[in-house]
Amino acid sequence: MMAVAVSGPIVLIGAGNMGGAMLGGWLKSGVKGGDVLVIDPGPPPAMAKLIADNGVSHAAAAPEGIRAGVLFLAVKPQIMDAVLPPLKGLVGPETVIVSVAAGKTLRFIESHLGEAATVRAMPNTPAMIGRGVTGAYANARVTEAQRALVHDLLKVSGPVEWVETEADIDAVTAVSGSGPAYVFYLVECMAEAGRKAGLKADLAMRLARETVAGAGELLHQSPDEAAQLRQNVTSPGGTTAAALAILMADDGIQPLFDKAIAAARKRAEELAG
Ligand SMILES: NC(=O)c1ccc[n+]([C@@H]2O[C@H](COP(=O)([O-])OP(=O)(O)OC[C@H]3O[C@@H](n4cnc5c(N)ncnc54)[C@H](OP(=O)(O)O)[C@@H]3O)[C@@H](O)[C@H]2O)c1
């Protein structure tokens, strides 16, 4: 059972994909509906049902006279400028703010909501099925108790990794935030290569998709390192070794990933301004 904010409700701003996934996870892990207030002018129907079925409070806009224990920001970055100012009254000395908005810095959040205990978190899309991973950075105002509470709230979507500097969030974004797209593209590349090797396109896609999904699940369940799991399927002089000789060559995948992650990180820095 999760620790719940003692200083006020968990106020969730935005019950879309990410906010909705978090709310679903909180309720499953023992947070009482009555301890959560969702502010969203038009939550999607599935969310409206989740809210109604679990006795979660809901408002279209920030009500007067409430101080949030946790203010959880899960709206699109582009609308944060408009969404944040009316929320200022929800922030008191005991409030911890958590933002999952990509690219929105602590300075930006502070410029709208004032100096407060604030956490910037970067989840990724597998959070939708409780299998994400989240990088998080807490500013100096966040107390140990608040950090523990935020950790509990974030971990409903998968493991939480705390980083030492806010700049590290840009690298987290490049590795795990954007990372699922790299893996989906790997599936596309493997399927296309399979088609070129003579398989029907749909068969090649099914093989590639299930291979990546199954390998991911094996990685998830096994205590072994990724390198060990790779070695386990690589017999000397065999077919896997022949393919890995290409993929692991000096001009193989590693330099491409170095460039790709550096580009994503640079873009995250640019977007943060
Ligand atoms: N999706 C991901 O995998 C992912 C990963 C990492 C970080 N994030 C971050 O999570 C945040 C949310 O992304 P998302 O994909 O969940 O977006 P989303 O599905 O569009 O959810 C945002 C929700 O906020 C609602 N909303 C709009 N205006 C509002 C207001 N004034 N007050 C309260 N709620 C309002 C939206 O309603 P309408 O639809 O009616 O506008 C929608 O229900 C973003 O900042 C994104 O960077 C997402």
The ligand as a Tripos MOL2 file, in Angstrom:
@<TRIPOS>MOLECULE
LIG
   48    52     1     0     0
SMALL
NO_CHARGES

@<TRIPOS>ATOM
      1 N1          2.4990    9.9490  -23.5690 N.am      1 LIG1
      2 C1          3.7280    9.6480  -23.1830 C.2       1 LIG1
      3 O1          4.2580    8.5710  -23.4120 O.2       1 LIG1
      4 C2          4.5540   10.6180  -22.4020 C.ar      1 LIG1
      5 C3          5.8690   10.2770  -22.0280 C.ar      1 LIG1
      6 C4          6.6000   11.1940  -21.2670 C.ar      1 LIG1
      7 C5          6.0260   12.3920  -20.9050 C.ar      1 LIG1
      8 N2          4.7620   12.6900  -21.3080 N.ar      1 LIG1
      9 C6          4.2040   13.9780  -20.9530 C.3       1 LIG1
     10 O2          2.9310   13.8060  -20.3940 O.3       1 LIG1
     11 C7          2.1790   14.9730  -20.6680 C.3       1 LIG1
     12 C8          0.8080   14.5550  -21.1230 C.3       1 LIG1
     13 O3          0.9170   13.8350  -22.3690 O.3       1 LIG1
     14 P1         -0.2680   12.9070  -22.8610 P.3       1 LIG1
     15 O4          0.2510   12.1270  -24.0010 O.co2     1 LIG1
     16 O5         -0.8580   12.2070  -21.6840 O.co2     1 LIG1
     17 O6         -1.2840   14.0410  -23.3790 O.3       1 LIG1
     18 P2         -2.8660   13.9500  -23.5290 P.3       1 LIG1
     19 O7         -3.2920   12.5430  -23.7590 O.co2     1 LIG1
     20 O8         -3.2600   15.0250  -24.5120 O.co2     1 LIG1
     21 O9         -3.4070   14.3530  -22.0680 O.3       1 LIG1
     22 C9         -3.5150   15.6670  -21.6280 C.3       1 LIG1
     23 C10        -4.9090   15.8400  -20.9740 C.3       1 LIG1
     24 O10        -4.9750   17.1540  -20.4270 O.3       1 LIG1
     25 C11        -6.2410   17.7160  -20.7690 C.3       1 LIG1
     26 N3         -6.2650   19.1700  -20.6800 N.ar      1 LIG1
     27 C12        -6.2700   20.0880  -21.6840 C.ar      1 LIG1
     28 N4         -6.3300   21.3190  -21.1620 N.ar      1 LIG1
     29 C13        -6.3600   21.2000  -19.8140 C.ar      1 LIG1
     30 C14        -6.4200   22.1180  -18.7320 C.ar      1 LIG1
     31 N5         -6.4730   23.4440  -18.9420 N.pl3     1 LIG1
     32 N6         -6.4270   21.6310  -17.4730 N.ar      1 LIG1
     33 C15        -6.3720   20.3230  -17.2450 C.ar      1 LIG1
     34 N7         -6.3130   19.3880  -18.2410 N.ar      1 LIG1
     35 C16        -6.3070   19.8270  -19.5000 C.ar      1 LIG1
     36 C17        -6.4520   17.1850  -22.1650 C.3       1 LIG1
     37 O11        -7.7820   17.3490  -22.5710 O.3       1 LIG1
     38 P3         -8.1040   17.5490  -24.1770 P.3       1 LIG1
     39 O12        -7.6960   16.2750  -24.8270 O.co2     1 LIG1
     40 O13        -9.5730   17.8150  -24.1770 O.co2     1 LIG1
     41 O14        -7.2620   18.7220  -24.6200 O.co2     1 LIG1
     42 C18        -6.0480   15.7160  -21.9730 C.3       1 LIG1
     43 O15        -7.1130   14.9660  -21.4070 O.3       1 LIG1
     44 C19         2.9370   15.7850  -21.7180 C.3       1 LIG1
     45 O16         3.4770   16.9230  -21.1180 O.3       1 LIG1
     46 C20         4.0050   14.8600  -22.1810 C.3       1 LIG1
     47 O17         5.2050   15.5660  -22.4780 O.3       1 LIG1
     48 C21         4.0070   11.8260  -22.0340 C.ar      1 LIG1
@<TRIPOS>BOND
     1     1     2 1
     2     2     3 2
     3     2     4 1
     4     4     5 ar
     5     4    48 ar
     6     5     6 ar
     7     6     7 ar
     8     7     8 ar
     9     8     9 1
    10     8    48 ar
    11     9    10 1
    12     9    46 1
    13    10    11 1
    14    11    12 1
    15    11    44 1
    16    12    13 1
    17    13    14 1
    18    14    15 2
    19    14    16 1
    20    14    17 1
    21    17    18 1
    22    18    19 2
    23    18    20 1
    24    18    21 1
    25    21    22 1
    26    22    23 1
    27    23    24 1
    28    23    42 1
    29    24    25 1
    30    25    26 1
    31    25    36 1
    32    26    27 ar
    33    26    35 ar
    34    27    28 ar
    35    28    29 ar
    36    29    30 ar
    37    29    35 ar
    38    30    31 1
    39    30    32 ar
    40    32    33 ar
    41    33    34 ar
    42    34    35 ar
    43    36    37 1
    44    36    42 1
    45    37    38 1
    46    38    39 2
    47    38    40 1
    48    38    41 1
    49    42    43 1
    50    44    45 1
    51    44    46 1
    52    46    47 1
@<TRIPOS>SUBSTRUCTURE
     1 LIG1         1 GROUP 0 **** ****
